[in-house]
Amino acid sequence: MDALKTMWETIPAATPGELAGARRRLLSGMHSRRRLVTTPRLLVAASAAATAVAAALAIGSGAPAYAVAESPDGTLTVTVNELHDPEGLEAKLGAAGVKADVTFLAPGTRCAAPRFAGVDSAYGGPPAAGPGKLRSLVNESRSLKATTVTSIRTIRISPEHIRPGETLVMEFRDNANAQVPWRLGSWLAQADTPVQPCTTVADAG
């Protein structure tokens, strides 16, 4: 430390002009360095932003709104991820051999009944009174056997319970809940009879 102190004392003090020149050189170097560094950083940031947008678009367009797959046993697995384009889902079911009428409903709404003549008391019949009546209704109703909700987004359709000319009527209501995204009402309309368009009404249930 004494040697460094002695060496420092032998260096003459800089003049005001020398200090000003050194300051200019220092600032000039800083500006040049900033220009050299900033441009690549901007390019990297722009590239990262573009990648993020592309990833967001890929994620948003990944899963289809719905899909219909046929199993070897003849049943259909219907996956519903988003409630839009009911006509498209009807067309897919029609291509798979099931005549369907599909409605997507907003939260807290339902289709005013009656819209059609049901094949059994699952639609339009008196409500089941007690567990025994409910069990009997399930056992006797082809409407309830034709469709089974198998997960929060999938349904199994069993065409063996749908007779020629009958329409599978499905009303999906947005549940406004990511864990249980929709609720389904599903019935069979009598063969070769009309299904009226859905008139939405409020539903507190």
SVG drawing of the C-alpha trace seen along z (x, -y; Angstrom):
<svg xmlns="http://www.w3.org/2000/svg" viewBox="-97 -24 104 78">
<polyline fill="none" stroke="black" stroke-width="0.4" points="0.0,0.0 2.9,-2.5 4.4,-1.8 1.1,-2.5 0.7,-5.7 4.1,-6.8 3.5,-6.1 0.2,-7.9 1.9,-11.0 4.4,-11.2 1.7,-11.4 1.1,-15.1 -2.5,-16.4 -4.5,-16.7 -5.2,-20.1 -8.9,-21.2 -8.5,-20.8 -7.3,-17.2 -10.2,-16.4 -12.7,-17.9 -11.2,-15.8 -11.3,-12.6 -14.9,-13.3 -15.8,-13.8 -14.0,-10.5 -15.8,-8.7 -19.2,-9.9 -18.5,-9.2 -17.5,-5.7 -20.7,-5.2 -22.9,-6.4 -21.2,-4.1 -21.5,-1.1 -25.2,-1.9 -25.9,-1.9 -24.1,1.3 -25.9,3.1 -29.3,1.6 -30.0,2.7 -29.5,6.4 -31.5,6.2 -34.4,4.7 -34.2,7.4 -34.1,10.1 -37.1,8.4 -39.1,8.2 -38.3,11.8 -39.4,12.9 -42.6,11.0 -43.3,12.5 -42.6,16.0 -45.0,15.3 -47.8,14.2 -47.3,17.3 -47.3,19.5 -50.5,17.9 -52.2,18.4 -51.1,22.0 -52.5,22.7 -55.7,20.9 -56.3,22.9 -55.1,26.2 -58.2,28.2 -61.2,28.2 -64.5,26.9 -65.9,30.4 -65.1,33.9 -67.0,37.1 -65.2,40.4 -66.7,43.9 -65.7,46.8 -65.4,50.4 -68.6,51.3 -70.6,48.8 -70.9,46.1 -69.9,42.5 -67.7,40.4 -68.5,36.8 -66.1,34.3 -67.3,30.7 -64.6,28.2 -66.4,25.0 -70.1,24.1 -70.2,22.7 -71.3,23.8 -74.0,26.3 -74.8,26.8 -71.3,28.1 -71.7,30.6 -75.1,31.7 -73.4,32.3 -70.6,34.4 -73.2,36.5 -75.3,36.9 -72.2,38.1 -71.8,40.7 -75.4,41.9 -77.2,40.0 -79.8,37.4 -79.4,34.6 -80.7,31.3 -78.1,29.4 -78.5,26.2 -75.9,24.2 -77.4,22.1 -76.0,19.2 -75.7,19.5 -78.9,19.4 -81.1,20.1 -83.0,23.1 -85.2,23.9 -88.9,23.4 -90.8,26.7 -92.4,28.4 -90.3,28.2 -91.1,31.8 -92.9,35.0 -90.7,37.2 -90.5,41.0 -90.9,41.6 -91.6,39.8 -88.1,38.5 -89.4,35.4 -92.8,33.9 -93.9,36.6 -94.7,36.2 -91.8,35.8 -90.6,38.9 -91.9,39.1 -89.4,40.9 -86.4,43.1 -88.4,46.1 -90.2,44.1 -86.9,42.5 -85.2,45.9 -88.2,47.1 -87.9,44.0 -84.2,44.6 -84.8,48.3 -87.6,47.7 -86.3,44.5 -84.5,45.0 -83.7,41.2 -81.6,41.7 -79.9,44.8 -79.1,43.1 -76.6,40.6 -74.3,40.9 -72.1,38.1 -68.7,39.8 -66.5,36.9 -66.7,33.1 -66.3,32.7 -67.3,36.1 -70.5,37.9 -71.1,41.5 -74.0,41.9 -75.4,45.4 -77.1,45.6 -78.6,49.0 -81.2,47.1 -82.1,44.7 -84.7,46.0 -84.8,45.0 -86.2,41.5 -85.8,40.4 -83.9,37.2 -81.5,36.9 -82.2,33.5 -79.3,32.1 -79.3,28.9 -76.0,27.8 -76.0,25.0 -72.9,23.0 -72.2,23.7 -69.8,20.7 -67.5,23.1 -64.1,24.4 -64.4,27.5 -67.9,28.4 -68.1,26.4 -71.6,27.4 -74.8,29.2 -76.6,31.4 -80.3,32.1 -80.7,35.0 -83.9,36.6 -85.2,38.5 -87.9,37.0 -90.5,39.3 -89.6,40.5 -90.3,38.1 -91.8,35.4 -90.5,31.8 -88.3,30.3 -89.1,26.6 -86.4,24.0 -85.3,23.2 -86.9,20.2 -84.6,19.3 -86.1,18.5 -84.5,17.8 -83.8,20.9 -82.9,20.6 -82.2,24.3"/>
</svg>
